[in-house]
Amino acid sequence: MLHHSPSMSQSLNSSPPPTLVDARQLACPQPVLMLRQALKRMRPGEQVTLLTTDAMASVDVRAFCLRAGHELLLEVNCGDHLSFSVERT
């Protein structure tokens, strides 16, 4: 499921709000495939936040970003899920 996260800085900044990819409850490889699809629709410099409950996502997202050349900005363990912020390069 893709969502655009509204941001107060949107009116102050010309860049669009980060896209949210909610891949919670989906197993590998779905979270990374959904992240890839979202990034394909973006321009360089735009960001996406991926939410997932897949325990292997930490390894998979890092490997995907390394291979594809995107920048992993942040990884957070939120207890019941992981959150990744990725910038398209």
VOVEX-570109 format. One record per residue: x negated, y, z of N, C-alpha, C in turn; residue in three letters. Coordinates in Angstrom, 2 decimals. Each point is the difference from the previous one (the first is absolute). Example, Ala and Ser with C-alpha at 12.3 -4.5 7.8 and 13.67 -1.06 7.14 Angstrom:
BEGIN
<atom><n_xx>-13.19</n_xx><n_yy>-5.69</n_yy><n_zz>7.80</n_zz><ca_xx>0.89</ca_xx><ca_yy>1.19</ca_yy><ca_zz>0.00</ca_zz><c_xx>-0.90</c_xx><c_yy>1.20</c_yy><c_zz>0.00</c_zz><resn>ALA</resn></atom>
<atom><n_xx>0.35</n_xx><n_yy>1.05</n_yy><n_zz>-0.72</n_zz><ca_xx>-0.82</ca_xx><ca_yy>1.19</ca_yy><ca_zz>0.06</ca_zz><c_xx>0.77</c_xx><c_yy>1.09</c_yy><c_zz>0.73</c_zz><resn>SER</resn></atom>
This chain:
BEGIN
<atom><n_xx>-0.84</n_xx><n_yy>-1.16</n_yy><n_zz>0.00</n_zz><ca_xx>0.84</ca_xx><ca_yy>1.16</ca_yy><ca_zz>0.00</ca_zz><c_xx>-0.90</c_xx><c_yy>1.24</c_yy><c_zz>0.00</c_zz><resn>MET</resn></atom>
<atom><n_xx>0.22</n_xx><n_yy>0.93</n_yy><n_zz>-0.90</n_zz><ca_xx>-0.78</ca_xx><ca_yy>1.23</ca_yy><ca_zz>-0.08</ca_zz><c_xx>0.82</c_xx><c_yy>1.17</c_yy><c_zz>0.50</c_zz><resn>LEU</resn></atom>
<atom><n_xx>-0.61</n_xx><n_yy>0.86</n_yy><n_zz>0.80</n_zz><ca_xx>0.64</ca_xx><ca_yy>1.20</ca_yy><ca_zz>0.52</ca_zz><c_xx>-0.98</c_xx><c_yy>1.14</c_yy><c_zz>-0.11</c_zz><resn>HIS</resn></atom>
<atom><n_xx>0.51</n_xx><n_yy>1.19</n_yy><n_zz>-0.15</n_zz><ca_xx>-0.84</ca_xx><ca_yy>1.18</ca_yy><ca_zz>0.10</ca_zz><c_xx>0.20</c_xx><c_yy>0.59</c_yy><c_zz>1.37</c_zz><resn>HIS</resn></atom>
<atom><n_xx>-1.11</n_xx><n_yy>0.22</n_yy><n_zz>0.73</n_zz><ca_xx>0.07</ca_xx><ca_yy>0.54</ca_yy><ca_zz>1.34</ca_zz><c_xx>0.04</c_xx><c_yy>1.52</c_yy><c_zz>-0.08</c_zz><resn>SER</resn></atom>
<atom><n_xx>1.08</n_xx><n_yy>0.61</n_yy><n_zz>0.50</n_zz><ca_xx>0.05</ca_xx><ca_yy>1.47</ca_yy><ca_zz>-0.03</ca_zz><c_xx>-1.06</c_xx><c_yy>0.57</c_yy><c_zz>0.93</c_zz><resn>PRO</resn></atom>
<atom><n_xx>-0.48</n_xx><n_yy>1.15</n_yy><n_zz>-0.33</n_zz><ca_xx>-1.06</ca_xx><ca_yy>0.62</ca_yy><ca_zz>0.77</ca_zz><c_xx>0.24</c_xx><c_yy>1.50</c_yy><c_zz>0.09</c_zz><resn>SER</resn></atom>
<atom><n_xx>-0.25</n_xx><n_yy>0.56</n_yy><n_zz>1.19</n_zz><ca_xx>0.16</ca_xx><ca_yy>1.44</ca_yy><ca_zz>0.15</ca_zz><c_xx>-1.03</c_xx><c_yy>0.74</c_yy><c_zz>-0.83</c_zz><resn>MET</resn></atom>
<atom><n_xx>-1.16</n_xx><n_yy>-0.62</n_yy><n_zz>-0.21</n_zz><ca_xx>-1.03</ca_xx><ca_yy>0.68</ca_yy><ca_zz>-0.77</ca_zz><c_xx>0.27</c_xx><c_yy>-0.03</c_yy><c_zz>-1.50</c_zz><resn>SER</resn></atom>
<atom><n_xx>1.03</n_xx><n_yy>-0.74</n_yy><n_zz>-0.41</n_zz><ca_xx>0.29</ca_xx><ca_yy>-0.10</ca_yy><ca_zz>-1.43</ca_zz><c_xx>0.25</c_xx><c_yy>1.38</c_yy><c_zz>-0.60</c_zz><resn>GLN</resn></atom>
<atom><n_xx>0.72</n_xx><n_yy>0.86</n_yy><n_zz>0.71</n_zz><ca_xx>0.27</ca_xx><ca_yy>1.32</ca_yy><ca_zz>-0.55</ca_zz><c_xx>-1.26</c_xx><c_yy>0.87</c_yy><c_zz>-0.02</c_zz><resn>SER</resn></atom>
<atom><n_xx>-0.98</n_xx><n_yy>-0.31</n_yy><n_zz>0.86</n_zz><ca_xx>-1.23</ca_xx><ca_yy>0.77</ca_yy><ca_zz>0.05</ca_zz><c_xx>-1.07</c_xx><c_yy>-0.57</c_yy><c_zz>-0.92</c_zz><resn>LEU</resn></atom>
<atom><n_xx>0.21</n_xx><n_yy>-1.22</n_yy><n_zz>-0.44</n_zz><ca_xx>-1.01</ca_xx><ca_yy>-0.71</ca_yy><ca_zz>-0.76</ca_zz><c_xx>0.62</c_xx><c_yy>-0.46</c_yy><c_zz>-1.31</c_zz><resn>ASN</resn></atom>
<atom><n_xx>-0.74</n_xx><n_yy>0.08</n_yy><n_zz>-1.09</n_zz><ca_xx>0.56</ca_xx><ca_yy>-0.37</ca_yy><ca_zz>-1.30</ca_zz><c_xx>0.03</c_xx><c_yy>-1.51</c_yy><c_zz>-0.22</c_zz><resn>SER</resn></atom>
<atom><n_xx>-0.69</n_xx><n_yy>-0.77</n_yy><n_zz>0.84</n_zz><ca_xx>0.00</ca_xx><ca_yy>-1.45</ca_yy><ca_zz>-0.19</ca_zz><c_xx>1.28</c_xx><c_yy>-0.60</c_yy><c_zz>0.56</c_zz><resn>SER</resn></atom>
<atom><n_xx>0.49</n_xx><n_yy>-1.06</n_yy><n_zz>-0.64</n_zz><ca_xx>1.22</ca_xx><ca_yy>-0.64</ca_yy><ca_zz>0.48</ca_zz><c_xx>-0.24</c_xx><c_yy>-0.72</c_yy><c_zz>1.32</c_zz><resn>PRO</resn></atom>
<atom><n_xx>1.08</n_xx><n_yy>-0.29</n_yy><n_zz>0.72</n_zz><ca_xx>-0.18</ca_xx><ca_yy>-0.73</ca_yy><ca_zz>1.26</ca_zz><c_xx>-0.50</c_xx><c_yy>-1.41</c_yy><c_zz>-0.27</c_zz><resn>PRO</resn></atom>
<atom><n_xx>-0.65</n_xx><n_yy>-0.62</n_yy><n_zz>0.99</n_zz><ca_xx>-0.47</ca_xx><ca_yy>-1.38</ca_yy><ca_zz>-0.20</ca_zz><c_xx>1.17</c_xx><c_yy>-0.94</c_yy><c_zz>-0.31</c_zz><resn>PRO</resn></atom>
<atom><n_xx>-0.25</n_xx><n_yy>-0.97</n_yy><n_zz>-0.84</n_zz><ca_xx>0.98</ca_xx><ca_yy>-1.03</ca_yy><ca_zz>-0.29</ca_zz><c_xx>-0.11</c_xx><c_yy>-1.07</c_yy><c_zz>1.08</c_zz><resn>THR</resn></atom>
<atom><n_xx>1.11</n_xx><n_yy>-0.51</n_yy><n_zz>0.47</n_zz><ca_xx>0.02</ca_xx><ca_yy>-1.05</ca_yy><ca_zz>1.00</ca_zz><c_xx>0.39</c_xx><c_yy>-1.31</c_yy><c_zz>-0.66</c_zz><resn>LEU</resn></atom>
<atom><n_xx>-0.85</n_xx><n_yy>-1.02</n_yy><n_zz>0.16</n_zz><ca_xx>0.29</ca_xx><ca_yy>-1.34</ca_yy><ca_zz>-0.49</ca_zz><c_xx>0.25</c_xx><c_yy>-0.86</c_yy><c_zz>1.24</c_zz><resn>VAL</resn></atom>
<atom><n_xx>1.24</n_xx><n_yy>-0.40</n_yy><n_zz>0.19</n_zz><ca_xx>0.37</ca_xx><ca_yy>-0.81</ca_yy><ca_zz>1.16</ca_zz><c_xx>0.01</c_xx><c_yy>-1.46</c_yy><c_zz>-0.43</c_zz><resn>ASP</resn></atom>
<atom><n_xx>-1.09</n_xx><n_yy>-0.71</n_yy><n_zz>0.32</n_zz><ca_xx>-0.14</ca_xx><ca_yy>-1.41</ca_yy><ca_zz>-0.38</ca_zz><c_xx>0.04</c_xx><c_yy>-0.89</c_yy><c_zz>1.25</c_zz><resn>ALA</resn></atom>
<atom><n_xx>0.60</n_xx><n_yy>0.52</n_yy><n_zz>1.07</n_zz><ca_xx>0.11</ca_xx><ca_yy>-0.81</ca_yy><ca_zz>1.21</ca_zz><c_xx>0.85</c_xx><c_yy>-1.23</c_yy><c_zz>-0.29</c_zz><resn>ARG</resn></atom>
<atom><n_xx>-0.36</n_xx><n_yy>-1.10</n_yy><n_zz>0.62</n_zz><ca_xx>0.66</ca_xx><ca_yy>-1.30</ca_yy><ca_zz>-0.14</ca_zz><c_xx>-0.29</c_xx><c_yy>-0.69</c_yy><c_zz>-1.33</c_zz><resn>GLN</resn></atom>
<atom><n_xx>-0.87</n_xx><n_yy>0.56</n_yy><n_zz>-0.83</n_zz><ca_xx>-0.38</ca_xx><ca_yy>-0.64</ca_yy><ca_zz>-1.26</ca_zz><c_xx>-1.38</c_xx><c_yy>-0.63</c_yy><c_zz>0.16</c_zz><resn>LEU</resn></atom>
<atom><n_xx>-0.17</n_xx><n_yy>-1.17</n_yy><n_zz>-0.59</n_zz><ca_xx>-1.25</ca_xx><ca_yy>-0.74</ca_yy><ca_zz>0.11</ca_zz><c_xx>-0.94</c_xx><c_yy>0.36</c_yy><c_zz>-1.15</c_zz><resn>ALA</resn></atom>
<atom><n_xx>-1.27</n_xx><n_yy>-0.30</n_yy><n_zz>0.20</n_zz><ca_xx>-1.03</ca_xx><ca_yy>0.15</ca_yy><ca_zz>-1.01</ca_zz><c_xx>0.42</c_xx><c_yy>-0.76</c_yy><c_zz>-1.26</c_zz><resn>CYS</resn></atom>
<atom><n_xx>-0.13</n_xx><n_yy>0.57</n_yy><n_zz>-1.16</n_zz><ca_xx>-0.70</ca_xx><ca_yy>1.23</ca_yy><ca_zz>-0.37</ca_zz><c_xx>0.93</c_xx><c_yy>1.20</c_yy><c_zz>-0.18</c_zz><resn>PRO</resn></atom>
<atom><n_xx>1.26</n_xx><n_yy>-0.12</n_yy><n_zz>0.39</n_zz><ca_xx>0.99</ca_xx><ca_yy>1.06</ca_yy><ca_zz>-0.27</ca_zz><c_xx>-0.41</c_xx><c_yy>1.39</c_yy><c_zz>0.47</c_zz><resn>GLN</resn></atom>
<atom><n_xx>-0.51</n_xx><n_yy>0.20</n_yy><n_zz>1.25</n_zz><ca_xx>-0.35</ca_xx><ca_yy>1.36</ca_yy><ca_zz>0.41</ca_zz><c_xx>-1.02</c_xx><c_yy>0.68</c_yy><c_zz>-0.92</c_zz><resn>PRO</resn></atom>
<atom><n_xx>-1.04</n_xx><n_yy>-0.73</n_yy><n_zz>-0.39</n_zz><ca_xx>-1.02</ca_xx><ca_yy>0.60</ca_yy><ca_zz>-0.88</ca_zz><c_xx>0.57</c_xx><c_yy>0.24</c_yy><c_zz>-1.40</c_zz><resn>VAL</resn></atom>
<atom><n_xx>0.83</n_xx><n_yy>-0.89</n_yy><n_zz>-0.49</n_zz><ca_xx>0.63</ca_xx><ca_yy>0.20</ca_yy><ca_zz>-1.32</ca_zz><c_xx>0.89</c_xx><c_yy>1.23</c_yy><c_zz>0.01</c_zz><resn>LEU</resn></atom>
<atom><n_xx>0.75</n_xx><n_yy>0.20</n_yy><n_zz>1.08</n_zz><ca_xx>0.85</ca_xx><ca_yy>1.18</ca_yy><ca_zz>0.11</ca_zz><c_xx>-0.84</c_xx><c_yy>1.27</c_yy><c_zz>0.10</c_zz><resn>MET</resn></atom>
<atom><n_xx>-1.12</n_xx><n_yy>-0.06</n_yy><n_zz>0.74</n_zz><ca_xx>-0.91</ca_xx><ca_yy>1.13</ca_yy><ca_zz>0.09</ca_zz><c_xx>-0.55</c_xx><c_yy>0.34</c_yy><c_zz>-1.38</c_zz><resn>LEU</resn></atom>
<atom><n_xx>-0.42</n_xx><n_yy>-1.01</n_yy><n_zz>-0.73</n_zz><ca_xx>-0.54</ca_xx><ca_yy>0.20</ca_yy><ca_zz>-1.35</ca_zz><c_xx>1.01</c_xx><c_yy>0.68</c_yy><c_zz>-0.91</c_zz><resn>ARG</resn></atom>
<atom><n_xx>1.24</n_xx><n_yy>-0.46</n_yy><n_zz>0.03</n_zz><ca_xx>1.06</ca_xx><ca_yy>0.59</ca_yy><ca_zz>-0.83</ca_zz><c_xx>0.22</c_xx><c_yy>1.47</c_yy><c_zz>0.35</c_zz><resn>GLN</resn></atom>
<atom><n_xx>0.02</n_xx><n_yy>0.30</n_yy><n_zz>1.29</n_zz><ca_xx>0.20</ca_xx><ca_yy>1.39</ca_yy><ca_zz>0.44</ca_zz><c_xx>-1.16</c_xx><c_yy>0.88</c_yy><c_zz>-0.48</c_zz><resn>ALA</resn></atom>
<atom><n_xx>-1.23</n_xx><n_yy>-0.48</n_yy><n_zz>0.13</n_zz><ca_xx>-1.16</ca_xx><ca_yy>0.78</ca_yy><ca_zz>-0.41</ca_zz><c_xx>-0.03</c_xx><c_yy>0.24</c_yy><c_zz>-1.50</c_zz><resn>LEU</resn></atom>
<atom><n_xx>0.49</n_xx><n_yy>-0.94</n_yy><n_zz>-0.78</n_zz><ca_xx>0.04</ca_xx><ca_yy>0.17</ca_yy><ca_zz>-1.45</ca_zz><c_xx>0.85</c_xx><c_yy>1.19</c_yy><c_zz>-0.41</c_zz><resn>LYS</resn></atom>
<atom><n_xx>1.01</n_xx><n_yy>0.31</n_yy><n_zz>0.78</n_zz><ca_xx>0.92</ca_xx><ca_yy>1.11</ca_yy><ca_zz>-0.33</ca_zz><c_xx>-0.49</c_xx><c_yy>1.35</c_yy><c_zz>0.52</c_zz><resn>ARG</resn></atom>
<atom><n_xx>-1.14</n_xx><n_yy>0.00</n_yy><n_zz>0.67</n_zz><ca_xx>-0.50</ca_xx><ca_yy>1.22</ca_yy><ca_zz>0.62</ca_zz><c_xx>-1.13</c_xx><c_yy>0.63</c_yy><c_zz>-0.80</c_zz><resn>MET</resn></atom>
<atom><n_xx>-0.26</n_xx><n_yy>1.24</n_yy><n_zz>0.32</n_zz><ca_xx>-1.14</ca_xx><ca_yy>0.70</ca_yy><ca_zz>-0.57</ca_zz><c_xx>-1.16</c_xx><c_yy>-0.04</c_yy><c_zz>0.98</c_zz><resn>ARG</resn></atom>
<atom><n_xx>-1.22</n_xx><n_yy>0.14</n_yy><n_zz>-0.48</n_zz><ca_xx>-1.16</ca_xx><ca_yy>0.04</ca_yy><ca_zz>0.91</ca_zz><c_xx>0.21</c_xx><c_yy>1.06</c_yy><c_zz>1.09</c_zz><resn>PRO</resn></atom>
<atom><n_xx>-0.35</n_xx><n_yy>-0.38</n_yy><n_zz>1.22</n_zz><ca_xx>0.14</ca_xx><ca_yy>0.90</ca_yy><ca_zz>1.14</ca_zz><c_xx>1.28</c_xx><c_yy>-0.21</c_yy><c_zz>0.79</c_zz><resn>GLY</resn></atom>
<atom><n_xx>0.99</n_xx><n_yy>-0.66</n_yy><n_zz>-0.60</n_zz><ca_xx>1.25</ca_xx><ca_yy>-0.26</ca_yy><ca_zz>0.71</ca_zz><c_xx>-0.19</c_xx><c_yy>-1.20</c_yy><c_zz>0.92</c_zz><resn>GLU</resn></atom>
<atom><n_xx>0.81</n_xx><n_yy>-0.03</n_yy><n_zz>1.06</n_zz><ca_xx>-0.16</ca_xx><ca_yy>-1.03</ca_yy><ca_zz>1.02</ca_zz><c_xx>1.23</c_xx><c_yy>-0.86</c_yy><c_zz>0.16</c_zz><resn>GLN</resn></atom>
<atom><n_xx>-0.24</n_xx><n_yy>-1.22</n_yy><n_zz>0.45</n_zz><ca_xx>1.07</ca_xx><ca_yy>-0.95</ca_yy><ca_zz>0.30</ca_zz><c_xx>-0.26</c_xx><c_yy>-0.59</c_yy><c_zz>1.38</c_zz><resn>VAL</resn></atom>
<atom><n_xx>1.07</n_xx><n_yy>-0.23</n_yy><n_zz>0.74</n_zz><ca_xx>-0.07</ca_xx><ca_yy>-0.69</ca_yy><ca_zz>1.28</ca_zz><c_xx>0.66</c_xx><c_yy>-1.36</c_yy><c_zz>-0.16</c_zz><resn>THR</resn></atom>
<atom><n_xx>-0.74</n_xx><n_yy>-1.04</n_yy><n_zz>0.35</n_zz><ca_xx>0.50</ca_xx><ca_yy>-1.37</ca_yy><ca_zz>-0.08</ca_zz><c_xx>0.26</c_xx><c_yy>-0.51</c_yy><c_zz>1.41</c_zz><resn>LEU</resn></atom>
<atom><n_xx>1.20</n_xx><n_yy>-0.51</n_yy><n_zz>0.24</n_zz><ca_xx>0.35</ca_xx><ca_yy>-0.65</ca_yy><ca_zz>1.26</ca_zz><c_xx>0.15</c_xx><c_yy>-1.49</c_yy><c_zz>-0.28</c_zz><resn>LEU</resn></atom>
<atom><n_xx>-0.63</n_xx><n_yy>-0.84</n_yy><n_zz>0.82</n_zz><ca_xx>0.08</ca_xx><ca_yy>-1.44</ca_yy><ca_zz>-0.22</ca_zz><c_xx>-0.16</c_xx><c_yy>-0.75</c_yy><c_zz>1.31</c_zz><resn>THR</resn></atom>
<atom><n_xx>0.60</n_xx><n_yy>-1.17</n_yy><n_zz>0.04</n_zz><ca_xx>-0.17</ca_xx><ca_yy>-0.92</ca_yy><ca_zz>1.13</ca_zz><c_xx>-0.92</c_xx><c_yy>-1.16</c_yy><c_zz>-0.38</c_zz><resn>THR</resn></atom>
<atom><n_xx>-0.52</n_xx><n_yy>0.01</n_yy><n_zz>-1.20</n_zz><ca_xx>-0.89</ca_xx><ca_yy>-1.06</ca_yy><ca_zz>-0.48</ca_zz><c_xx>-1.35</c_xx><c_yy>0.13</c_yy><c_zz>0.68</c_zz><resn>ASP</resn></atom>
<atom><n_xx>-0.37</n_xx><n_yy>-1.01</n_yy><n_zz>0.78</n_zz><ca_xx>-1.26</ca_xx><ca_yy>0.03</ca_yy><ca_zz>0.76</ca_zz><c_xx>-1.23</c_xx><c_yy>0.08</c_yy><c_zz>-0.89</c_zz><resn>ALA</resn></atom>
<atom><n_xx>0.07</n_xx><n_yy>-0.50</n_yy><n_zz>-1.22</n_zz><ca_xx>-1.14</ca_xx><ca_yy>0.03</ca_yy><ca_zz>-0.92</ca_zz><c_xx>-0.11</c_xx><c_yy>1.33</c_yy><c_zz>-0.75</c_zz><resn>MET</resn></atom>
<atom><n_xx>0.93</n_xx><n_yy>0.90</n_yy><n_zz>0.19</n_zz><ca_xx>0.00</ca_xx><ca_yy>1.26</ca_yy><ca_zz>-0.75</ca_zz><c_xx>-1.26</c_xx><c_yy>0.82</c_yy><c_zz>0.25</c_zz><resn>ALA</resn></atom>
<atom><n_xx>-0.55</n_xx><n_yy>-0.08</n_yy><n_zz>1.20</n_zz><ca_xx>-1.21</ca_xx><ca_yy>0.78</ca_yy><ca_zz>0.28</ca_zz><c_xx>-1.12</c_xx><c_yy>-0.37</c_yy><c_zz>-0.97</c_zz><resn>SER</resn></atom>
<atom><n_xx>-0.19</n_xx><n_yy>-1.28</n_yy><n_zz>-0.21</n_zz><ca_xx>-1.01</ca_xx><ca_yy>-0.48</ca_yy><ca_zz>-0.94</ca_zz><c_xx>0.42</c_xx><c_yy>0.31</c_yy><c_zz>-1.44</c_zz><resn>VAL</resn></atom>
<atom><n_xx>1.26</n_xx><n_yy>-0.29</n_yy><n_zz>-0.31</n_zz><ca_xx>0.49</ca_xx><ca_yy>0.14</ca_yy><ca_zz>-1.37</ca_zz><c_xx>0.01</c_xx><c_yy>1.45</c_yy><c_zz>-0.49</c_zz><resn>ASP</resn></atom>
<atom><n_xx>0.46</n_xx><n_yy>0.93</n_yy><n_zz>0.84</n_zz><ca_xx>0.06</ca_xx><ca_yy>1.41</ca_yy><ca_zz>-0.40</ca_zz><c_xx>-1.40</c_xx><c_yy>0.56</c_yy><c_zz>-0.19</c_zz><resn>VAL</resn></atom>
<atom><n_xx>-0.91</n_xx><n_yy>-0.34</n_yy><n_zz>0.92</n_zz><ca_xx>-1.39</ca_xx><ca_yy>0.47</ca_yy><ca_zz>-0.14</ca_zz><c_xx>-0.62</c_xx><c_yy>-0.52</c_yy><c_zz>-1.31</c_zz><resn>ARG</resn></atom>
<atom><n_xx>0.20</n_xx><n_yy>-1.28</n_yy><n_zz>-0.28</n_zz><ca_xx>-0.56</ca_xx><ca_yy>-0.59</ca_yy><ca_zz>-1.22</ca_zz><c_xx>0.63</c_xx><c_yy>0.64</c_yy><c_zz>-1.25</c_zz><resn>ALA</resn></atom>
<atom><n_xx>1.30</n_xx><n_yy>0.20</n_yy><n_zz>0.03</n_zz><ca_xx>0.68</ca_xx><ca_yy>0.63</ca_yy><ca_zz>-1.14</ca_zz><c_xx>-0.55</c_xx><c_yy>1.40</c_yy><c_zz>-0.24</c_zz><resn>PHE</resn></atom>
<atom><n_xx>-0.11</n_xx><n_yy>0.81</n_yy><n_zz>1.04</n_zz><ca_xx>-0.50</ca_xx><ca_yy>1.37</ca_yy><ca_zz>-0.16</ca_zz><c_xx>-1.43</c_xx><c_yy>0.00</c_yy><c_zz>-0.53</c_zz><resn>CYS</resn></atom>
<atom><n_xx>-0.81</n_xx><n_yy>-0.89</n_yy><n_zz>0.50</n_zz><ca_xx>-1.39</ca_xx><ca_yy>-0.10</ca_yy><ca_zz>-0.47</ca_zz><c_xx>-0.05</c_xx><c_yy>-0.34</c_yy><c_zz>-1.48</c_zz><resn>LEU</resn></atom>
<atom><n_xx>0.77</n_xx><n_yy>-1.01</n_yy><n_zz>-0.41</n_zz><ca_xx>0.01</ca_xx><ca_yy>-0.43</ca_yy><ca_zz>-1.42</ca_zz><c_xx>0.61</c_xx><c_yy>1.05</c_yy><c_zz>-0.91</c_zz><resn>ARG</resn></atom>
<atom><n_xx>1.09</n_xx><n_yy>0.62</n_yy><n_zz>0.44</n_zz><ca_xx>0.72</ca_xx><ca_yy>0.95</ca_yy><ca_zz>-0.86</ca_zz><c_xx>-0.57</c_xx><c_yy>1.41</c_yy><c_zz>0.07</c_zz><resn>ALA</resn></atom>
<atom><n_xx>-0.84</n_xx><n_yy>0.27</n_yy><n_zz>0.99</n_zz><ca_xx>-0.62</ca_xx><ca_yy>1.32</ca_yy><ca_zz>0.11</ca_zz><c_xx>0.84</c_xx><c_yy>1.02</c_yy><c_zz>0.75</c_zz><resn>GLY</resn></atom>
<atom><n_xx>1.06</n_xx><n_yy>-0.43</n_yy><n_zz>0.67</n_zz><ca_xx>0.80</ca_xx><ca_yy>0.93</ca_yy><ca_zz>0.80</ca_zz><c_xx>-0.61</c_xx><c_yy>0.14</c_yy><c_zz>1.38</c_zz><resn>HIS</resn></atom>
<atom><n_xx>0.35</n_xx><n_yy>1.07</n_yy><n_zz>0.71</n_zz><ca_xx>-0.59</ca_xx><ca_yy>0.26</ca_yy><ca_zz>1.29</ca_zz><c_xx>0.95</c_xx><c_yy>-0.38</c_yy><c_zz>1.13</c_zz><resn>GLU</resn></atom>
<atom><n_xx>-0.44</n_xx><n_yy>-0.91</n_yy><n_zz>0.86</n_zz><ca_xx>0.75</ca_xx><ca_yy>-0.35</ca_yy><ca_zz>1.20</ca_zz><c_xx>-0.32</c_xx><c_yy>1.07</c_yy><c_zz>1.04</c_zz><resn>LEU</resn></atom>
<atom><n_xx>0.98</n_xx><n_yy>0.83</n_yy><n_zz>0.31</n_zz><ca_xx>-0.22</ca_xx><ca_yy>1.12</ca_yy><ca_zz>0.91</ca_zz><c_xx>0.17</c_xx><c_yy>-0.38</c_yy><c_zz>1.46</c_zz><resn>LEU</resn></atom>
<atom><n_xx>0.95</n_xx><n_yy>-0.90</n_yy><n_zz>0.27</n_zz><ca_xx>0.34</ca_xx><ca_yy>-0.31</ca_yy><ca_zz>1.39</ca_zz><c_xx>0.67</c_xx><c_yy>-1.35</c_yy><c_zz>0.09</c_zz><resn>LEU</resn></atom>
<atom><n_xx>-0.35</n_xx><n_yy>-0.75</n_yy><n_zz>1.04</n_zz><ca_xx>0.67</ca_xx><ca_yy>-1.25</ca_yy><ca_zz>0.33</ca_zz><c_xx>0.35</c_xx><c_yy>0.05</c_yy><c_zz>1.47</c_zz><resn>GLU</resn></atom>
<atom><n_xx>1.28</n_xx><n_yy>-0.23</n_yy><n_zz>0.33</n_zz><ca_xx>0.44</ca_xx><ca_yy>0.07</ca_yy><ca_zz>1.39</ca_zz><c_xx>0.79</c_xx><c_yy>-1.25</c_yy><c_zz>0.35</c_zz><resn>VAL</resn></atom>
<atom><n_xx>-0.35</n_xx><n_yy>-0.62</n_yy><n_zz>1.11</n_zz><ca_xx>0.79</ca_xx><ca_yy>-1.11</ca_yy><ca_zz>0.52</ca_zz><c_xx>1.07</c_xx><c_yy>0.61</c_yy><c_zz>0.89</c_zz><resn>ASN</resn></atom>
<atom><n_xx>1.24</n_xx><n_yy>-0.09</n_yy><n_zz>-0.43</n_zz><ca_xx>1.13</ca_xx><ca_yy>0.61</ca_yy><ca_zz>0.71</ca_zz><c_xx>0.69</c_xx><c_yy>-1.00</c_yy><c_zz>0.93</c_zz><resn>CYS</resn></atom>
<atom><n_xx>-0.65</n_xx><n_yy>-1.11</n_yy><n_zz>0.29</n_zz><ca_xx>0.58</ca_xx><ca_yy>-1.01</ca_yy><ca_zz>0.88</ca_zz><c_xx>0.77</c_xx><c_yy>-1.04</c_yy><c_zz>-0.78</c_zz><resn>GLY</resn></atom>
<atom><n_xx>1.16</n_xx><n_yy>0.37</n_yy><n_zz>-0.52</n_zz><ca_xx>0.82</ca_xx><ca_yy>-0.96</ca_yy><ca_zz>-0.75</ca_zz><c_xx>-0.24</c_xx><c_yy>0.05</c_yy><c_zz>-1.50</c_zz><resn>ASP</resn></atom>
<atom><n_xx>-0.85</n_xx><n_yy>0.93</n_yy><n_zz>-0.47</n_zz><ca_xx>-0.35</ca_xx><ca_yy>0.09</ca_yy><ca_zz>-1.42</ca_zz><c_xx>-1.29</c_xx><c_yy>0.78</c_yy><c_zz>-0.16</c_zz><resn>HIS</resn></atom>
<atom><n_xx>-0.55</n_xx><n_yy>-0.06</n_yy><n_zz>-1.20</n_zz><ca_xx>-1.19</ca_xx><ca_yy>0.78</ca_yy><ca_zz>-0.36</ca_zz><c_xx>0.43</c_xx><c_yy>1.13</c_yy><c_zz>-0.93</c_zz><resn>LEU</resn></atom>
<atom><n_xx>-0.70</n_xx><n_yy>1.11</n_yy><n_zz>0.10</n_zz><ca_xx>0.26</ca_xx><ca_yy>1.15</ca_yy><ca_zz>-0.87</ca_zz><c_xx>-1.31</c_xx><c_yy>0.39</c_yy><c_zz>-0.69</c_zz><resn>SER</resn></atom>
<atom><n_xx>0.05</n_xx><n_yy>0.15</n_yy><n_zz>-1.31</n_zz><ca_xx>-1.16</ca_xx><ca_yy>0.38</ca_yy><ca_zz>-0.79</ca_zz><c_xx>0.31</c_xx><c_yy>1.29</c_yy><c_zz>-0.77</c_zz><resn>PHE</resn></atom>
<atom><n_xx>-0.93</n_xx><n_yy>0.93</n_yy><n_zz>-0.01</n_zz><ca_xx>0.11</ca_xx><ca_yy>1.18</ca_yy><ca_zz>-0.85</ca_zz><c_xx>-1.07</c_xx><c_yy>-0.12</c_yy><c_zz>-1.09</c_zz><resn>SER</resn></atom>
<atom><n_xx>0.45</n_xx><n_yy>0.07</n_yy><n_zz>-1.25</n_zz><ca_xx>-0.89</ca_xx><ca_yy>-0.20</ca_yy><ca_zz>-1.14</ca_zz><c_xx>0.16</c_xx><c_yy>1.19</c_yy><c_zz>-0.95</c_zz><resn>VAL</resn></atom>
<atom><n_xx>-1.12</n_xx><n_yy>0.50</n_yy><n_zz>-0.49</n_zz><ca_xx>0.02</ca_xx><ca_yy>1.09</ca_yy><ca_zz>-0.99</ca_zz><c_xx>-0.39</c_xx><c_yy>-0.54</c_yy><c_zz>-1.37</c_zz><resn>GLU</resn></atom>
<atom><n_xx>0.80</n_xx><n_yy>0.36</n_yy><n_zz>-0.98</n_zz><ca_xx>-0.32</ca_xx><ca_yy>-0.41</ca_yy><ca_zz>-1.39</ca_zz><c_xx>-1.17</c_xx><c_yy>0.84</c_yy><c_zz>-0.49</c_zz><resn>ARG</resn></atom>
<atom><n_xx>-0.97</n_xx><n_yy>-0.67</n_yy><n_zz>-0.61</n_zz><ca_xx>-1.17</ca_xx><ca_yy>0.72</ca_yy><ca_zz>-0.54</ca_zz><c_xx>0.03</c_xx><c_yy>-0.02</c_yy><c_zz>-1.51</c_zz><resn>THR</resn></atom>
